């Protein structure tokens, strides 16, 4: 997860992602198990009305989908598809697709 934090800082996006959680230090199951997301939601100390799950693999989208089935807060899964691997709903579950981090930023700025 330190690489995730570094990548967000490099792209100047860290202010949009106030909470980054990884499984290893907390002894919870990792993705696609939704337990990690449920723990993260416990630790967020500010109100939220939407969850954004961003990743670049099928497991990331599965994680967001599994989380969405356990909570009432809307969850949007976004896959960063740099290599055009996930076109035409290739994962069989709902997700938004972007090909660059700039597209991700635009999607986020438009309130999804």
Beta strands, then each sheet from edge to edge (+ up, - down):
strand 1: 50-55
strand 2: 74-80
strand 3: 96-98
sheet 1: 1+ 2+ 3+
end
